[in-house]
């Protein structure tokens, strides 16, 4: 109706202003993220050569899974699904596992993943969504000699490098040390009412510094504010990636394919190259949304020297199970392998030639 359009036109400048600005560091003193590293006494995993393997998967948190009579989290049936998801991740044996809709609010579910991480020699970095949401993002990284976790030395203190097959993390602070729960591991907020976060992790792979940026962006509901909020989320993340002095890997559930306006903003602003997809998101689907839409929204994009050499969707959820809604998640897992190629990444600079600061 015309009155509603007039109201939206009036509110748009206010929305633009509220979504403006950069990513905001979340201080560990007031934000409940956590990091756990494997037992130093345990045997190290064998060194790996060649490409870096990544598994990226939205787990569909039990509080968001609708079941006859309520939510999956209302009962105990979620245990079997979480156990099956853990078993699949174990078989995948990836170097880095990026999980969205990780059920941080449930101690038992979190403990199941912590036990898996300890047994399989993964560091575990968990960042809840802000304002008490039940889910968040989790990164599992198969490294050795990890930096001290929350229960150890304070953020910014000295720690050993983490290394496995030419991969290291720790020993160098990122651009937002005030947000680090351990050296090189930070949680950042989009600072909007979507309560979404970004995990930023500094790694060194084959002596090449790289920043992992893991996120789960807001869904593009057909209203006046969510698409605008998504565009600013994409801008903020892209600006962060562009201002880094080295390569970046952006991964997660972007809730849009490569033709989505927000995803295009992210790619262009961050000088990011998405994984190869001749169909531009029309020839495959990784997610059946709550509104029935099929989406190719689970993505990995890189800049600088890092490239995706190959990718595929895993069989933990088949296409038929995705359509029927009876799989281990409403997302199919994304498997990818990355390599180092030519091309040095140039950080964004101001008019006077100085590097543009990343954190406010």
Secondary structure, 3 states (H helix, E strand, C coil): CHHHHHHHHHHHHHHHHHHCCCCEECCCCCCCCEEECCCCCCCCCCCCCCCEEEEEEECCCHHHCEECCEEHHHCCCHHHHHHHHHHHHHHHCCCEEEEEEEECCCHHHHHHHHHHHHHCCCEEEEEECCCCCCEEEEEEECCCCCCCCCCCCCCCCCCCCEEECCEEECCCCCCCHHHEEECCEEEEECCCCCCCEEEEEEEEECCEEEEEEEEECCCCCCCCCHHHHHHHHHHHHHHHHHHCCCEEEEEEECCCCCCCHHHHHHHHHCCCEECCCCCCCCCCCCEECCCCCEECCEEEEECCCEEEEEEEECCCCCHHHHHHCCCCCCECCEEEEEEECCCCCCCCECCCCCECCCCC
